[in-house]
């Protein structure tokens, strides 16, 4: 598989989301039904639906239905081979999905690691519905400093706060200790960039509402 970074079960439907960040080493003659692009620069997410037994997902089943939740990349560029469940905006498509979390409404939140190299813009966090007409249509919620990846998204039970880990800010070509590309999170001269955890809180309701 193409660098699986996270496997999470949806808390309501029980469907499993397998996050495949990318695989630049896959050659065109190494394609298969679950890894349809080679090299896979943009990554993809597979959704597995276990059979229901008395209305409960059977995660011990030996056979399940699966499909692509999304194939990352810019859908307006045929060479990317991107695939979403519906139209995404010019700022809504993603690359290199890495970690996912689910909010109390059942939406999936996707943190990326590698968009800087794959797509030329900073990593971030994207949200999408998992059911209904907007299923799989990603929207950008948060952008990290250039050179950093976002990982470990986690919600408080009330959905009002989202925790995100910002790793290795300033990991860019040309960035040095004396002249870093960012001074995240202090933004003070003489203070080096540092990995950190941020908490994003919405005071008047759930994040994304």
C-alpha positions as CSV (number, residue, x, y, z in Angstrom):
1,X,0.0,0.0,0.0
2,X,1.0,3.6,-0.5
3,X,2.4,4.6,2.9
4,X,-0.6,4.0,5.2
5,X,-0.3,6.6,8.0
6,X,-3.6,6.2,9.9
7,X,-6.5,3.8,10.1
8,X,-9.6,5.1,12.0
9,X,-13.2,3.9,12.5
10,X,-16.1,6.3,12.1
11,X,-17.7,6.6,15.6
12,X,-21.3,6.4,14.2
13,X,-21.2,4.3,11.0
14,X,-18.3,2.0,11.9
15,X,-16.8,2.5,8.5
16,X,-13.0,2.3,8.4
17,X,-10.8,5.0,6.8
18,X,-7.4,4.0,5.6
19,X,-5.2,7.0,5.0
20,X,-2.5,6.5,2.3
21,X,-0.2,9.5,2.3
22,X,1.7,8.9,-1.0
23,X,4.2,6.6,-2.7
24,X,6.6,8.2,-5.1
25,X,8.3,4.9,-5.7
26,X,5.4,3.0,-7.1
27,X,6.0,2.5,-10.8
28,X,3.3,2.5,-13.5
29,X,3.7,-1.3,-14.0
30,X,3.0,-1.8,-10.2
31,X,-0.6,-0.5,-10.2
32,X,-3.4,-2.5,-8.6
33,X,-7.0,-2.0,-7.8
34,X,-6.3,-0.3,-4.4
35,X,-3.3,1.7,-5.6
36,X,-4.3,3.1,-9.0
37,X,-1.5,5.7,-9.6
38,X,2.2,5.3,-10.0
39,X,4.0,7.3,-8.9
40,X,1.4,8.3,-6.3
41,X,2.4,11.8,-5.5
42,X,-0.9,13.0,-4.0
43,X,-2.1,10.1,-1.8
44,X,-5.6,8.8,-1.2
45,X,-8.1,7.6,1.4
46,X,-9.9,4.2,1.2
47,X,-13.3,3.7,2.9
48,X,-14.1,0.2,4.1
49,X,-17.7,-0.7,5.0
50,X,-17.9,-3.9,7.1
51,X,-21.2,-5.9,6.9
52,X,-23.9,-5.2,9.5
53,X,-24.8,-8.0,11.9
54,X,-28.0,-7.1,13.8
55,X,-27.4,-3.5,12.8
56,X,-23.9,-3.4,14.2
57,X,-20.7,-3.3,12.0
58,X,-18.8,-6.6,12.1
59,X,-15.2,-5.5,12.1
60,X,-14.2,-9.2,12.4
61,X,-15.7,-10.0,9.0
62,X,-13.5,-11.6,6.4
63,X,-15.2,-9.8,3.5
64,X,-16.1,-6.1,3.3
65,X,-17.2,-3.6,0.7
66,X,-14.6,-0.8,0.0
67,X,-14.2,2.2,-2.3
68,X,-12.1,5.3,-2.6
69,X,-13.2,8.1,-0.4
70,X,-10.9,10.4,-2.3
71,X,-7.8,10.4,-4.5
72,X,-5.8,13.6,-3.7
73,X,-4.7,16.1,-6.2
74,X,-6.2,18.9,-8.2
75,X,-9.2,17.6,-10.1
76,X,-9.0,20.2,-12.8
77,X,-5.6,18.7,-13.9
78,X,-6.1,15.3,-15.6
79,X,-2.5,14.4,-15.0
80,X,-3.1,14.3,-11.3
81,X,-5.7,11.6,-11.5
82,X,-7.6,13.2,-8.6
83,X,-11.1,12.0,-7.6
84,X,-13.5,13.4,-5.2
85,X,-17.2,12.6,-4.5
86,X,-18.2,16.1,-5.8
87,X,-16.7,19.4,-7.0
88,X,-14.1,21.0,-4.8
89,X,-12.9,24.6,-4.9
90,X,-9.5,25.7,-6.0
91,X,-8.6,26.0,-2.3
92,X,-10.4,22.9,-1.3
93,X,-8.4,20.1,-2.8
94,X,-5.6,18.4,-0.9
95,X,-2.5,16.2,-1.2
96,X,-0.7,13.9,1.1
97,X,-3.5,13.0,3.6
98,X,-1.9,11.8,6.8
99,X,-4.1,11.7,9.9
100,X,-7.8,11.9,10.4
101,X,-10.3,12.5,13.2
102,X,-14.1,12.8,13.5
103,X,-16.1,15.5,15.1
104,X,-19.3,15.0,17.0
105,X,-21.4,15.5,13.8
106,X,-19.5,12.7,12.1
107,X,-17.5,14.8,9.7
108,X,-14.0,13.7,8.8
109,X,-11.1,16.1,9.4
110,X,-7.9,15.3,7.4
111,X,-4.4,16.6,8.3
112,X,-1.8,16.5,5.6
113,X,1.9,15.9,5.4
114,X,3.7,16.7,2.2
115,X,1.6,19.2,0.3
116,X,4.6,21.6,0.1
117,X,6.5,19.1,-2.1
118,X,3.5,17.6,-3.9
119,X,1.5,20.7,-4.6
120,X,3.6,23.7,-3.7
121,X,1.5,25.0,-0.7
122,X,1.6,24.5,3.0
123,X,0.1,21.5,4.8
124,X,-3.2,22.0,6.6
125,X,-6.5,20.5,7.8
126,X,-9.5,19.8,5.6
127,X,-13.0,18.8,6.5
128,X,-15.6,16.8,4.6
129,X,-19.0,15.2,5.2
130,X,-19.0,11.4,5.3
131,X,-22.6,11.1,4.2
132,X,-25.1,13.1,2.1
133,X,-24.7,15.1,-1.0
134,X,-21.5,16.8,0.2
135,X,-19.8,13.5,1.1
136,X,-16.1,13.6,0.3
137,X,-16.1,17.2,-0.8
138,X,-13.1,18.7,1.1
139,X,-12.8,22.2,2.4
140,X,-9.7,23.8,3.8
141,X,-10.0,24.8,7.5
142,X,-6.4,25.5,8.7
143,X,-3.0,26.1,7.0
144,X,0.2,25.4,8.8
145,X,3.5,27.3,8.5
146,X,5.5,26.4,5.4
147,X,7.7,23.4,6.0
148,X,5.6,22.0,8.9
149,X,3.2,19.1,8.9
150,X,0.0,18.9,10.8
151,X,-0.8,15.7,12.7
152,X,-2.8,14.2,15.6
153,X,-6.1,16.1,15.1
154,X,-8.4,15.5,18.1
155,X,-11.7,17.1,19.2
156,X,-13.0,17.7,22.7
157,X,-16.3,15.7,23.2
158,X,-18.4,18.9,22.8
159,X,-16.8,19.7,19.4
160,X,-15.8,23.2,20.4
161,X,-12.1,22.7,20.5
162,X,-9.8,21.0,18.0
163,X,-6.2,20.1,19.0
164,X,-3.5,20.0,16.3
165,X,0.2,19.2,16.5
166,X,2.4,21.3,14.3
167,X,5.6,19.4,13.6
168,X,9.1,20.6,12.4
169,X,8.1,24.2,11.2
170,X,10.7,25.7,8.8
171,X,11.7,22.3,7.3
172,X,12.2,23.9,3.9
173,X,15.1,24.1,1.5
174,X,17.2,27.2,2.3
175,X,16.0,27.5,5.8
176,X,18.8,27.7,8.4
177,X,19.0,28.0,12.2
178,X,20.1,31.6,11.9
179,X,17.7,32.5,9.1
180,X,14.7,30.2,9.4
181,X,11.7,30.4,7.1
182,X,9.4,30.9,10.1
183,X,9.8,31.6,13.8
184,X,6.6,29.7,14.7
185,X,5.1,29.8,17.3
186,X,6.8,32.7,19.1
187,X,7.6,34.9,16.1
188,X,10.3,36.7,18.0
189,X,13.8,37.4,16.7
190,X,16.4,35.1,18.2
191,X,13.8,32.5,19.1
192,X,14.1,29.4,16.9
193,X,11.0,27.7,15.4
194,X,9.5,24.9,17.5
195,X,7.1,22.1,17.2
196,X,3.9,22.8,19.1
197,X,0.3,21.9,19.9
198,X,-2.4,24.4,19.1
199,X,-6.0,24.4,20.4
200,X,-8.5,26.1,18.1
201,X,-11.7,26.9,20.0
202,X,-15.1,28.2,18.8
203,X,-16.8,30.1,21.6
204,X,-20.3,30.0,20.3
205,X,-20.7,26.4,19.1
206,X,-19.1,23.5,17.5
207,X,-16.1,24.0,15.2
208,X,-17.4,23.9,11.6
209,X,-20.9,25.0,12.5
